Amino acid sequence: MKFLRSIVAVCALAVLAAPHAAPAATTLSQLRGIQELKSWFNTFNGHTRLIFLLSPT
Amino acid sequence: MAGARWAQEALLAKHPKADVRVFVIWFRMYPGDAESKWPRELLTDARVEHRWDEPKTAGRWFLTNLQSLRPSRGGDGVFPQRVDALWDSYLLFDRGATWNDTPNGVLSWGFTVMRTRPQLLKDFEFAIAN
């Protein structure tokens, strides 16, 4: 039982140690025009924002 | 894609608690480019959103409006290509930036991401510290 608790604790710590890790998305949503970008931009007012324009080259 | 890989490692992984939101817009610029080649393993941080932009709406919009951006922290402001969209580029905005007709609060922008990464790194670290 103690061993099981240790395993659970280690797993929990591993999850907490990577708070910003997200599972890789499997699909890519289509941009719904410049309005969607503008909306995202204004939604996150108060945060530093970074936009990348990239091609999968 | 080297720029995306660099951003993941040098910006987001290095600053896991930085109060930043990232929007990555992917589109075709070369004949071989395709949505299916989107590198889903890059920029997987929860602070990042990705979109595919088939008509290059965002890249075209920023290229058209490039002159209205006023980077407060300089940068070389060079986009020498004769193409129809701003690409392989970043745009960094401060916390107070708002977008009415055009976005204000531009700290810097750069083309290419890899060429201008020292400026981006410097301005990113400035932004998250303030």
N, CA and C atoms of all chains as a GROMACS GRO file, in nm:
protein
  561
    1MET      N    1   0.083  -0.121   0.000
    1MET     CA    2   0.000   0.000   0.000
    1MET      C    3   0.086   0.126   0.000
    2LYS      N    4   0.192   0.120   0.085
    2LYS     CA    5   0.283   0.235   0.092
    2LYS      C    6   0.348   0.259  -0.043
    3PHE      N    7   0.383   0.146  -0.107
    3PHE     CA    8   0.448   0.155  -0.237
    3PHE      C    9   0.355   0.221  -0.340
    4LEU      N   10   0.227   0.180  -0.335
    4LEU     CA   11   0.128   0.238  -0.427
    4LEU      C   12   0.112   0.387  -0.405
    5ARG      N   13   0.107   0.426  -0.276
    5ARG     CA   14   0.094   0.568  -0.244
    5ARG      C   15   0.214   0.647  -0.298
    6SER      N   16   0.332   0.587  -0.288
    6SER     CA   17   0.452   0.654  -0.338
    6SER      C   18   0.444   0.675  -0.488
    7ILE      N   19   0.394   0.571  -0.558
    7ILE     CA   20   0.381   0.581  -0.704
    7ILE      C   21   0.285   0.695  -0.739
    8VAL      N   22   0.171   0.699  -0.669
    8VAL     CA   23   0.071   0.803  -0.696
    8VAL      C   24   0.130   0.940  -0.670
    9ALA      N   25   0.204   0.953  -0.560
    9ALA     CA   26   0.265   1.082  -0.525
    9ALA      C   27   0.364   1.126  -0.631
   10VAL      N   28   0.445   1.033  -0.679
   10VAL     CA   29   0.545   1.066  -0.782
   10VAL      C   30   0.475   1.111  -0.910
   11CYS      N   31   0.369   1.040  -0.948
   11CYS     CA   32   0.295   1.077  -1.070
   11CYS      C   33   0.234   1.216  -1.055
   12ALA      N   34   0.177   1.244  -0.938
   12ALA     CA   35   0.116   1.375  -0.915
   12ALA      C   36   0.219   1.485  -0.924
   13LEU      N   37   0.335   1.461  -0.866
   13LEU     CA   38   0.442   1.561  -0.874
   13LEU      C   39   0.488   1.584  -1.018
   14ALA      N   40   0.493   1.478  -1.094
   14ALA     CA   41   0.535   1.490  -1.234
   14ALA      C   42   0.437   1.577  -1.310
   15VAL      N   43   0.308   1.560  -1.282
   15VAL     CA   44   0.207   1.640  -1.351
   15VAL      C   45   0.219   1.786  -1.310
   16LEU      N   46   0.236   1.809  -1.178
   16LEU     CA   47   0.246   1.946  -1.129
   16LEU      C   48   0.372   2.016  -1.177
   17ALA      N   49   0.476   1.940  -1.201
   17ALA     CA   50   0.604   1.999  -1.243
   17ALA      C   51   0.598   2.052  -1.385
   18ALA      N   52   0.499   2.012  -1.462
   18ALA     CA   53   0.489   2.057  -1.600
   18ALA      C   54   0.353   2.124  -1.624
   19PRO      N   55   0.327   2.238  -1.557
   19PRO     CA   56   0.194   2.298  -1.563
   19PRO      C   57   0.156   2.350  -1.700
   20HIS      N   58   0.255   2.376  -1.786
   20HIS     CA   59   0.222   2.434  -1.914
   20HIS      C   60   0.228   2.334  -2.028
   21ALA      N   61   0.258   2.210  -1.995
   21ALA     CA   62   0.263   2.112  -2.102
   21ALA      C   63   0.121   2.078  -2.145
   22ALA      N   64   0.099   2.076  -2.272
   22ALA     CA   65  -0.033   2.041  -2.323
   22ALA      C   66  -0.015   1.930  -2.424
   23PRO      N   67  -0.112   1.840  -2.432
   23PRO     CA   68  -0.099   1.736  -2.532
   23PRO      C   69  -0.099   1.797  -2.671
   24ALA      N   70  -0.018   1.742  -2.760
   24ALA     CA   71  -0.013   1.796  -2.895
   24ALA      C   72  -0.150   1.784  -2.960
   25ALA      N   73  -0.193   1.892  -3.021
   25ALA     CA   74  -0.323   1.891  -3.088
   25ALA      C   75  -0.315   1.801  -3.210
   26THR      N   76  -0.426   1.738  -3.243
   26THR     CA   77  -0.424   1.646  -3.357
   26THR      C   78  -0.478   1.712  -3.482
   27THR      N   79  -0.554   1.818  -3.466
   27THR     CA   80  -0.606   1.888  -3.583
   27THR      C   81  -0.577   2.036  -3.571
   28LEU      N   82  -0.576   2.100  -3.682
   28LEU     CA   83  -0.546   2.242  -3.686
   28LEU      C   84  -0.674   2.315  -3.728
   29SER      N   85  -0.725   2.401  -3.642
   29SER     CA   86  -0.847   2.474  -3.675
   29SER      C   87  -0.817   2.580  -3.781
   30GLN      N   88  -0.915   2.610  -3.861
   30GLN     CA   89  -0.902   2.716  -3.961
   30GLN      C   90  -0.919   2.853  -3.895
   31LEU      N   91  -0.836   2.947  -3.934
   31LEU     CA   92  -0.853   3.084  -3.885
   31LEU      C   93  -0.981   3.140  -3.946
   32ARG      N   94  -1.066   3.195  -3.860
   32ARG     CA   95  -1.192   3.252  -3.910
   32ARG      C   96  -1.175   3.402  -3.932
   33GLY      N   97  -1.084   3.433  -4.021
   33GLY     CA   98  -1.064   3.573  -4.060
   33GLY      C   99  -0.984   3.654  -3.959
   34ILE      N  100  -0.955   3.776  -3.997
   34ILE     CA  101  -0.875   3.864  -3.912
   34ILE      C  102  -0.952   3.897  -3.783
   35GLN      N  103  -1.084   3.887  -3.789
   35GLN     CA  104  -1.166   3.915  -3.671
   35GLN      C  105  -1.137   3.816  -3.558
   36GLU      N  106  -1.109   3.693  -3.592
   36GLU     CA  107  -1.079   3.595  -3.488
   36GLU      C  108  -0.948   3.632  -3.418
   37LEU      N  109  -0.850   3.673  -3.497
   37LEU     CA  110  -0.721   3.714  -3.438
   37LEU      C  111  -0.740   3.838  -3.352
   38LYS      N  112  -0.816   3.933  -3.402
   38LYS     CA  113  -0.843   4.057  -3.326
   38LYS      C  114  -0.914   4.024  -3.195
   39SER      N  115  -1.010   3.935  -3.202
   39SER     CA  116  -1.085   3.895  -3.083
   39SER      C  117  -0.994   3.828  -2.980
   40TRP      N  118  -0.911   3.735  -3.028
   40TRP     CA  119  -0.813   3.671  -2.938
   40TRP      C  120  -0.724   3.776  -2.875
   41PHE      N  121  -0.677   3.869  -2.956
   41PHE     CA  122  -0.585   3.973  -2.911
   41PHE      C  123  -0.648   4.055  -2.798
   42ASN      N  124  -0.770   4.097  -2.818
   42ASN     CA  125  -0.835   4.182  -2.717
   42ASN      C  126  -0.881   4.103  -2.595
   43THR      N  127  -0.909   3.975  -2.613
   43THR     CA  128  -0.946   3.890  -2.499
   43THR      C  129  -0.831   3.881  -2.399
   44PHE      N  130  -0.709   3.879  -2.451
   44PHE     CA  131  -0.594   3.863  -2.362
   44PHE      C  132  -0.524   3.995  -2.332
   45ASN      N  133  -0.601   4.102  -2.338
   45ASN     CA  134  -0.549   4.231  -2.291
   45ASN      C  135  -0.506   4.213  -2.146
   46GLY      N  136  -0.392   4.268  -2.111
   46GLY     CA  137  -0.338   4.249  -1.976
   46GLY      C  138  -0.227   4.145  -1.973
   47HIS      N  139  -0.210   4.073  -2.082
   47HIS     CA  140  -0.103   3.974  -2.096
   47HIS      C  141  -0.010   4.018  -2.210
   48THR      N  142   0.115   3.985  -2.200
   48THR     CA  143   0.203   3.999  -2.314
   48THR      C  144   0.152   3.906  -2.424
   49ARG      N  145   0.151   3.953  -2.547
   49ARG     CA  146   0.104   3.869  -2.657
   49ARG      C  147   0.208   3.861  -2.769
   50LEU      N  148   0.215   3.743  -2.826
   50LEU     CA  149   0.314   3.716  -2.929
   50LEU      C  150   0.245   3.644  -3.044
   51ILE      N  151   0.258   3.699  -3.162
   51ILE     CA  152   0.199   3.638  -3.281
   51ILE      C  153   0.311   3.589  -3.372
   52PHE      N  154   0.297   3.467  -3.420
   52PHE     CA  155   0.390   3.415  -3.519
   52PHE      C  156   0.314   3.390  -3.649
   53LEU      N  157   0.374   3.429  -3.761
   53LEU     CA  158   0.321   3.400  -3.894
   53LEU      C  159   0.422   3.305  -3.959
   54LEU      N  160   0.382   3.179  -3.976
   54LEU     CA  161   0.479   3.077  -4.017
   54LEU      C  162   0.422   2.989  -4.128
   55SER      N  163   0.512   2.927  -4.200
   55SER     CA  164   0.470   2.827  -4.298
   55SER      C  165   0.539   2.695  -4.264
   56PRO      N  166   0.470   2.585  -4.290
   56PRO     CA  167   0.529   2.453  -4.258
   56PRO      C  168   0.628   2.409  -4.365
   57THR      N  169   0.733   2.486  -4.379
   57THR     CA  170   0.833   2.460  -4.482
   57THR      C  171   0.945   2.371  -4.428
   58MET      N  172   1.036   2.645  -3.977
   58MET     CA  173   1.000   2.571  -3.856
   58MET      C  174   1.108   2.581  -3.750
   59ALA      N  175   1.227   2.622  -3.794
   59ALA     CA  176   1.335   2.641  -3.696
   59ALA      C  177   1.297   2.750  -3.597
   60GLY      N  178   1.224   2.851  -3.645
   60GLY     CA  179   1.181   2.959  -3.557
   60GLY      C  180   1.086   2.910  -3.449
   61ALA      N  181   0.994   2.822  -3.488
   61ALA     CA  182   0.899   2.768  -3.391
   61ALA      C  183   0.971   2.682  -3.287
   62ARG      N  184   1.067   2.605  -3.334
   62ARG     CA  185   1.143   2.520  -3.242
   62ARG      C  186   1.223   2.606  -3.144
   63TRP      N  187   1.283   2.710  -3.198
   63TRP     CA  188   1.361   2.800  -3.112
   63TRP      C  189   1.269   2.868  -3.009
   64ALA      N  190   1.153   2.916  -3.053
   64ALA     CA  191   1.060   2.986  -2.962
   64ALA      C  192   1.015   2.894  -2.850
   65GLN      N  193   0.989   2.770  -2.884
   65GLN     CA  194   0.946   2.674  -2.783
   65GLN      C  195   1.053   2.657  -2.676
   66GLU      N  196   1.176   2.646  -2.720
   66GLU     CA  197   1.284   2.619  -2.625
   66GLU      C  198   1.333   2.745  -2.553
   67ALA      N  199   1.358   2.850  -2.629
   67ALA     CA  200   1.424   2.969  -2.572
   67ALA      C  201   1.326   3.063  -2.502
   68LEU      N  202   1.200   3.062  -2.542
   68LEU     CA  203   1.103   3.153  -2.481
   68LEU      C  204   1.012   3.079  -2.383
   69LEU      N  205   0.938   2.983  -2.431
   69LEU     CA  206   0.833   2.922  -2.348
   69LEU      C  207   0.887   2.821  -2.247
   70ALA      N  208   0.972   2.730  -2.293
   70ALA     CA  209   1.026   2.631  -2.199
   70ALA      C  210   1.116   2.699  -2.096
   71LYS      N  211   1.186   2.801  -2.138
   71LYS     CA  212   1.276   2.870  -2.047
   71LYS      C  213   1.200   2.958  -1.947
   72HIS      N  214   1.079   2.998  -1.984
   72HIS     CA  215   0.999   3.085  -1.897
   72HIS      C  216   0.859   3.023  -1.879
   73PRO      N  217   0.852   2.911  -1.808
   73PRO     CA  218   0.724   2.838  -1.799
   73PRO      C  219   0.613   2.914  -1.727
   74LYS      N  220   0.650   3.013  -1.648
   74LYS     CA  221   0.546   3.088  -1.575
   74LYS      C  222   0.523   3.228  -1.632
   75ALA      N  223   0.585   3.258  -1.743
   75ALA     CA  224   0.569   3.391  -1.802
   75ALA      C  225   0.424   3.413  -1.844
   76ASP      N  226   0.377   3.532  -1.813
   76ASP     CA  227   0.239   3.568  -1.844
   76ASP      C  228   0.231   3.613  -1.990
   77VAL      N  229   0.225   3.518  -2.078
   77VAL     CA  230   0.225   3.547  -2.221
   77VAL      C  231   0.125   3.456  -2.292
   78ARG      N  232   0.065   3.508  -2.395
   78ARG     CA  233  -0.023   3.427  -2.481
   78ARG      C  234   0.031   3.435  -2.623
   79VAL      N  235   0.029   3.321  -2.689
   79VAL     CA  236   0.092   3.311  -2.821
   79VAL      C  237  -0.010   3.259  -2.922
   80PHE      N  238  -0.013   3.322  -3.037
   80PHE     CA  239  -0.103   3.280  -3.144
   80PHE      C  240  -0.016   3.250  -3.266
   81VAL      N  241  -0.022   3.128  -3.313
   81VAL     CA  242   0.061   3.090  -3.427
   81VAL      C  243  -0.029   3.065  -3.547
   82ILE      N  244  -0.001   3.136  -3.653
   82ILE     CA  245  -0.082   3.124  -3.774
   82ILE      C  246   0.004   3.062  -3.883
   83TRP      N  247  -0.042   2.947  -3.930
   83TRP     CA  248   0.031   2.871  -4.031
   83TRP      C  249  -0.036   2.889  -4.166
   84PHE      N  250   0.044   2.902  -4.271
   84PHE     CA  251  -0.012   2.911  -4.406
   84PHE      C  252   0.094   2.872  -4.508
   85ARG      N  253   0.049   2.851  -4.631
   85ARG     CA  254   0.139   2.807  -4.737
   85ARG      C  255   0.213   2.925  -4.798
   86MET      N  256   0.345   2.912  -4.812
   86MET     CA  257   0.423   3.013  -4.884
   86MET      C  258   0.501   2.951  -4.998
   87TYR      N  259   0.537   2.825  -4.984
   87TYR     CA  260   0.610   2.755  -5.089
   87TYR      C  261   0.521   2.647  -5.148
   88PRO      N  262   0.546   2.606  -5.272
   88PRO     CA  263   0.463   2.504  -5.336
   88PRO      C  264   0.450   2.376  -5.255
   89GLY      N  265   0.555   2.339  -5.184
   89GLY     CA  266   0.549   2.214  -5.108
   89GLY      C  267   0.479   2.225  -4.973
   90ASP      N  268   0.445   2.345  -4.933
   90ASP     CA  269   0.380   2.363  -4.802
   90ASP      C  270   0.239   2.306  -4.805
   91ALA      N  271   0.199   2.250  -4.692
   91ALA     CA  272   0.064   2.195  -4.682
   91ALA      C  273   0.025   2.187  -4.536
   92GLU      N  274  -0.104   2.195  -4.514
   92GLU     CA  275  -0.155   2.186  -4.377
   92GLU      C  276  -0.110   2.055  -4.312
   93SER      N  277  -0.102   1.950  -4.393
   93SER     CA  278  -0.062   1.819  -4.338
   93SER      C  279   0.083   1.819  -4.287
   94LYS      N  280   0.159   1.920  -4.325
   94LYS     CA  281   0.298   1.927  -4.280
   94LYS      C  282   0.314   2.012  -4.155
   95TRP      N  283   0.200   2.055  -4.099
   95TRP     CA  284   0.205   2.132  -3.975
   95TRP      C  285   0.278   2.051  -3.868
   96PRO      N  286   0.380   2.109  -3.807
   96PRO     CA  287   0.457   2.035  -3.706
   96PRO      C  288   0.389   2.037  -3.570
   97ARG      N  289   0.298   1.945  -3.550
   97ARG     CA  290   0.215   1.946  -3.428
   97ARG      C  291   0.295   1.924  -3.301
   98GLU      N  292   0.418   1.877  -3.317
   98GLU     CA  293   0.500   1.853  -3.198
   98GLU      C  294   0.568   1.981  -3.149
   99LEU      N  295   0.555   2.088  -3.225
   99LEU     CA  296   0.618   2.214  -3.186
   99LEU      C  297   0.518   2.308  -3.121
  100LEU      N  298   0.566   2.386  -3.026
  100LEU     CA  299   0.483   2.487  -2.958
  100LEU      C  300   0.356   2.423  -2.900
  101THR      N  301   0.376   2.322  -2.819
  101THR     CA  302   0.264   2.252  -2.757
  101THR      C  303   0.227   2.311  -2.621
  102ASP      N  304   0.293   2.417  -2.583
  102ASP     CA  305   0.267   2.485  -2.457
  102ASP      C  306   0.119   2.527  -2.450
  103ALA      N  307   0.060   2.519  -2.331
  103ALA     CA  308  -0.082   2.551  -2.314
  103ALA      C  309  -0.112   2.698  -2.339
  104ARG      N  310  -0.010   2.781  -2.341
  104ARG     CA  311  -0.032   2.924  -2.367
  104ARG      C  312  -0.040   2.955  -2.517
  105VAL      N  313  -0.028   2.852  -2.597
  105VAL     CA  314  -0.020   2.871  -2.742
  105VAL      C  315  -0.147   2.822  -2.812
  106GLU      N  316  -0.194   2.899  -2.908
  106GLU     CA  317  -0.302   2.855  -2.996
  106GLU      C  318  -0.251   2.852  -3.140
  107HIS      N  319  -0.298   2.754  -3.216
  107HIS     CA  320  -0.256   2.740  -3.356
  107HIS      C  321  -0.378   2.750  -3.448
  108ARG      N  322  -0.356   2.808  -3.564
  108ARG     CA  323  -0.461   2.808  -3.667
  108ARG      C  324  -0.396   2.787  -3.803
  109TRP      N  325  -0.474   2.730  -3.894
  109TRP     CA  326  -0.434   2.723  -4.034
  109TRP      C  327  -0.507   2.833  -4.108
  110ASP      N  328  -0.434   2.905  -4.193
  110ASP     CA  329  -0.492   3.021  -4.261
  110ASP      C  330  -0.472   3.004  -4.412
  111GLU      N  331  -0.560   2.927  -4.472
  111GLU     CA  332  -0.544   2.895  -4.615
  111GLU      C  333  -0.536   3.021  -4.703
  112PRO      N  334  -0.623   3.119  -4.684
  112PRO     CA  335  -0.614   3.238  -4.772
  112PRO      C  336  -0.510   3.341  -4.728
  113LYS      N  337  -0.428   3.307  -4.628
  113LYS     CA  338  -0.323   3.397  -4.578
  113LYS      C  339  -0.379   3.530  -4.530
  114THR      N  340  -0.497   3.525  -4.474
  114THR     CA  341  -0.564   3.649  -4.432
  114THR      C  342  -0.477   3.731  -4.338
  115ALA      N  343  -0.422   3.666  -4.237
  115ALA     CA  344  -0.345   3.740  -4.137
  115ALA      C  345  -0.214   3.793  -4.195
  116GLY      N  346  -0.144   3.710  -4.270
  116GLY     CA  347  -0.018   3.753  -4.330
  116GLY      C  348  -0.037   3.869  -4.426
  117ARG      N  349  -0.145   3.862  -4.504
  117ARG     CA  350  -0.174   3.971  -4.597
  117ARG      C  351  -0.211   4.097  -4.520
  118TRP      N  352  -0.289   4.078  -4.412
  118TRP     CA  353  -0.334   4.194  -4.335
  118TRP      C  354  -0.213   4.266  -4.272
  119PHE      N  355  -0.123   4.190  -4.213
  119PHE     CA  356  -0.008   4.254  -4.148
  119PHE      C  357   0.087   4.316  -4.251
  120LEU      N  358   0.099   4.255  -4.367
  120LEU     CA  359   0.184   4.315  -4.470
  120LEU      C  360   0.126   4.450  -4.514
  121THR      N  361  -0.006   4.453  -4.532
  121THR     CA  362  -0.073   4.577  -4.573
  121THR      C  363  -0.060   4.685  -4.467
  122ASN      N  364  -0.064   4.643  -4.340
  122ASN     CA  365  -0.068   4.739  -4.230
  122ASN      C  366   0.066   4.757  -4.158
  123LEU      N  367   0.170   4.706  -4.219
  123LEU     CA  368   0.301   4.709  -4.153
  123LEU      C  369   0.345   4.851  -4.117
  124GLN      N  370   0.315   4.945  -4.204
  124GLN     CA  371   0.359   5.083  -4.181
  124GLN      C  372   0.288   5.148  -4.063
  125SER      N  373   0.173   5.095  -4.026
  125SER     CA  374   0.098   5.156  -3.915
  125SER      C  375   0.147   5.105  -3.779
  126LEU      N  376   0.228   5.001  -3.781
  126LEU     CA  377   0.282   4.950  -3.654
  126LEU      C  378   0.397   5.039  -3.611
  127ARG      N  379   0.401   5.070  -3.485
  127ARG     CA  380   0.506   5.159  -3.434
  127ARG      C  381   0.581   5.088  -3.322
  128PRO      N  382   0.680   5.007  -3.356
  128PRO     CA  383   0.751   4.930  -3.252
  128PRO      C  384   0.820   5.022  -3.153
  129SER      N  385   0.788   5.008  -3.027
  129SER     CA  386   0.845   5.099  -2.926
  129SER      C  387   0.988   5.062  -2.890
  130ARG      N  388   1.029   4.940  -2.920
  130ARG     CA  389   1.165   4.898  -2.883
  130ARG      C  390   1.254   4.873  -3.005
  131GLY      N  391   1.217   4.936  -3.114
  131GLY     CA  392   1.305   4.931  -3.230
  131GLY      C  393   1.292   4.804  -3.311
  132GLY      N  394   1.405   4.748  -3.349
  132GLY     CA  395   1.407   4.640  -3.446
  132GLY      C  396   1.443   4.701  -3.580
  133ASP      N  397   1.485   4.617  -3.673
  133ASP     CA  398   1.532   4.675  -3.799
  133ASP      C  399   1.420   4.705  -3.896
  134GLY      N  400   1.299   4.654  -3.869
  134GLY     CA  401   1.186   4.686  -3.956
  134GLY      C  402   1.206   4.645  -4.100
  135VAL      N  403   1.278   4.537  -4.121
  135VAL     CA  404   1.311   4.494  -4.256
  135VAL      C  405   1.224   4.376  -4.300
  136PHE      N  406   1.154   4.394  -4.410
  136PHE     CA  407   1.085   4.283  -4.474
  136PHE      C  408   1.112   4.296  -4.624
  137PRO      N  409   1.224   4.243  -4.669
  137PRO     CA  410   1.271   4.271  -4.805
  137PRO      C  411   1.202   4.193  -4.915
  138GLN      N  412   1.115   4.100  -4.879
  138GLN     CA  413   1.060   4.013  -4.981
  138GLN      C  414   0.945   4.077  -5.059
  139ARG      N  415   0.935   4.039  -5.185
  139ARG     CA  416   0.820   4.082  -5.265
  139ARG      C  417   0.723   3.964  -5.272
  140VAL      N  418   0.649   3.949  -5.167
  140VAL     CA  419   0.551   3.841  -5.159
  140VAL      C  420   0.418   3.901  -5.115
  141ASP      N  421   0.316   3.816  -5.107
  141ASP     CA  422   0.183   3.869  -5.080
  141ASP      C  423   0.144   3.863  -4.933
  142ALA      N  424   0.235   3.820  -4.846
  142ALA     CA  425   0.199   3.809  -4.704
  142ALA      C  426   0.324   3.819  -4.618
  143LEU      N  427   0.307   3.880  -4.503
  143LEU     CA  428   0.416   3.880  -4.404
  143LEU      C  429   0.425   3.738  -4.349
  144TRP      N  430   0.543   3.683  -4.348
  144TRP     CA  431   0.556   3.545  -4.301
  144TRP      C  432   0.694   3.525  -4.240
  145ASP      N  433   0.710   3.409  -4.178
  145ASP     CA  434   0.833   3.379  -4.103
  145ASP      C  435   0.868   3.498  -4.015
  146SER      N  436   0.766   3.548  -3.948
  146SER     CA  437   0.781   3.671  -3.870
  146SER      C  438   0.715   3.657  -3.735
  147TYR      N  439   0.758   3.744  -3.644
  147TYR     CA  440   0.691   3.753  -3.514
  147TYR      C  441   0.646   3.897  -3.493
  148LEU      N  442   0.545   3.912  -3.408
  148LEU     CA  443   0.501   4.044  -3.362
  148LEU      C  444   0.477   4.033  -3.213
  149LEU      N  445   0.545   4.117  -3.135
  149LEU     CA  446   0.538   4.110  -2.989
  149LEU      C  447   0.468   4.235  -2.936
  150PHE      N  448   0.372   4.216  -2.847
  150PHE     CA  449   0.290   4.326  -2.796
  150PHE      C  450   0.295   4.331  -2.645
  151ASP      N  451   0.288   4.453  -2.592
  151ASP     CA  452   0.290   4.467  -2.447
  151ASP      C  453   0.152   4.437  -2.386
  152ARG      N  454   0.149   4.433  -2.253
  152ARG     CA  455   0.026   4.394  -2.182
  152ARG      C  456  -0.092   4.485  -2.211
  153GLY      N  457  -0.062   4.612  -2.235
  153GLY     CA  458  -0.170   4.708  -2.252
  153GLY      C  459  -0.218   4.723  -2.396
  154ALA      N  460  -0.164   4.645  -2.484
  154ALA     CA  461  -0.199   4.660  -2.626
  154ALA      C  462  -0.346   4.628  -2.651
  155THR      N  463  -0.407   4.709  -2.736
  155THR     CA  464  -0.545   4.682  -2.778
  155THR      C  465  -0.551   4.694  -2.930
  156TRP      N  466  -0.651   4.630  -2.986
  156TRP     CA  467  -0.667   4.630  -3.131
  156TRP      C  468  -0.802   4.690  -3.164
  157ASN      N  469  -0.797   4.812  -3.217
  157ASN     CA  470  -0.920   4.873  -3.269
  157ASN      C  471  -0.916   4.859  -3.421
  158ASP      N  472  -0.875   4.963  -3.492
  158ASP     CA  473  -0.858   4.947  -3.637
  158ASP      C  474  -0.730   4.866  -3.665
  159THR      N  475  -0.626   4.902  -3.589
  159THR     CA  476  -0.500   4.829  -3.595
  159THR      C  477  -0.451   4.807  -3.452
  160PRO      N  478  -0.366   4.711  -3.431
  160PRO     CA  479  -0.318   4.688  -3.293
  160PRO      C  480  -0.213   4.792  -3.254
  161ASN      N  481  -0.221   4.837  -3.131
  161ASN     CA  482  -0.115   4.923  -3.080
  161ASN      C  483  -0.031   4.842  -2.982
  162GLY      N  484   0.065   4.907  -2.918
  162GLY     CA  485   0.145   4.837  -2.818
  162GLY      C  486   0.246   4.739  -2.875
  163VAL      N  487   0.289   4.762  -2.999
  163VAL     CA  488   0.391   4.674  -3.058
  163VAL      C  489   0.525   4.703  -2.992
  164LEU      N  490   0.585   4.602  -2.936
  164LEU     CA  491   0.720   4.619  -2.881
  164LEU      C  492   0.822   4.604  -2.993
  165SER      N  493   0.808   4.498  -3.072
  165SER     CA  494   0.894   4.481  -3.188
  165SER      C  495   0.833   4.375  -3.278
  166TRP      N  496   0.878   4.374  -3.402
  166TRP     CA  497   0.842   4.266  -3.494
  166TRP      C  498   0.968   4.234  -3.574
  167GLY      N  499   0.971   4.115  -3.630
  167GLY     CA  500   1.092   4.079  -3.702
  167GLY      C  501   1.072   3.973  -3.808
  168PHE      N  502   1.152   3.982  -3.912
  168PHE     CA  503   1.159   3.885  -4.022
  168PHE      C  504   1.308   3.860  -4.046
  169THR      N  505   1.349   3.740  -4.050
  169THR     CA  506   1.285   3.614  -4.017
  169THR      C  507   1.292   3.594  -3.865
  170VAL      N  508   1.219   3.497  -3.816
  170VAL     CA  509   1.224   3.472  -3.672
  170VAL      C  510   1.367   3.439  -3.629
  171MET      N  511   1.433   3.356  -3.707
  171MET     CA  512   1.568   3.316  -3.667
  171MET      C  513   1.667   3.431  -3.677
  172ARG      N  514   1.654   3.511  -3.780
  172ARG     CA  515   1.747   3.623  -3.798
  172ARG      C  516   1.732   3.726  -3.687
  173THR      N  517   1.607   3.747  -3.642
  173THR     CA  518   1.580   3.853  -3.545
  173THR      C  519   1.560   3.799  -3.403
  174ARG      N  520   1.597   3.674  -3.381
  174ARG     CA  521   1.569   3.615  -3.249
  174ARG      C  522   1.640   3.684  -3.132
  175PRO      N  523   1.759   3.743  -3.151
  175PRO     CA  524   1.817   3.814  -3.036
  175PRO      C  525   1.728   3.930  -2.990
  176GLN      N  526   1.670   4.002  -3.087
  176GLN     CA  527   1.579   4.113  -3.051
  176GLN      C  528   1.454   4.058  -2.983
  177LEU      N  529   1.397   3.951  -3.038
  177LEU     CA  530   1.276   3.894  -2.978
  177LEU      C  531   1.304   3.847  -2.836
  178LEU      N  532   1.415   3.780  -2.817
  178LEU     CA  533   1.448   3.730  -2.683
  178LEU      C  534   1.461   3.846  -2.584
  179LYS      N  535   1.531   3.949  -2.625
  179LYS     CA  536   1.552   4.066  -2.539
  179LYS      C  537   1.418   4.133  -2.506
  180ASP      N  538   1.334   4.152  -2.606
  180ASP     CA  539   1.208   4.220  -2.585
  180ASP      C  540   1.107   4.133  -2.510
  181PHE      N  541   1.112   4.003  -2.534
  181PHE     CA  542   1.025   3.909  -2.462
  181PHE      C  543   1.058   3.913  -2.313
  182GLU      N  544   1.186   3.910  -2.281
  182GLU     CA  545   1.227   3.910  -2.139
  182GLU      C  546   1.195   4.044  -2.075
  183PHE      N  547   1.203   4.151  -2.153
  183PHE     CA  548   1.161   4.282  -2.103
  183PHE      C  549   1.011   4.281  -2.075
  184ALA      N  550   0.933   4.229  -2.168
  184ALA     CA  551   0.787   4.232  -2.156
  184ALA      C  552   0.738   4.152  -2.036
  185ILE      N  553   0.792   4.034  -2.016
  185ILE     CA  554   0.740   3.950  -1.908
  185ILE      C  555   0.789   3.997  -1.771
  186ALA      N  556   0.891   4.084  -1.771
  186ALA     CA  557   0.942   4.137  -1.644
  186ALA      C  558   0.870   4.264  -1.603
  187ASN      N  559   0.789   4.319  -1.693
  187ASN     CA  560   0.724   4.448  -1.666
  187ASN      C  561   0.572   4.434  -1.660
   0.00000   0.00000   0.00000
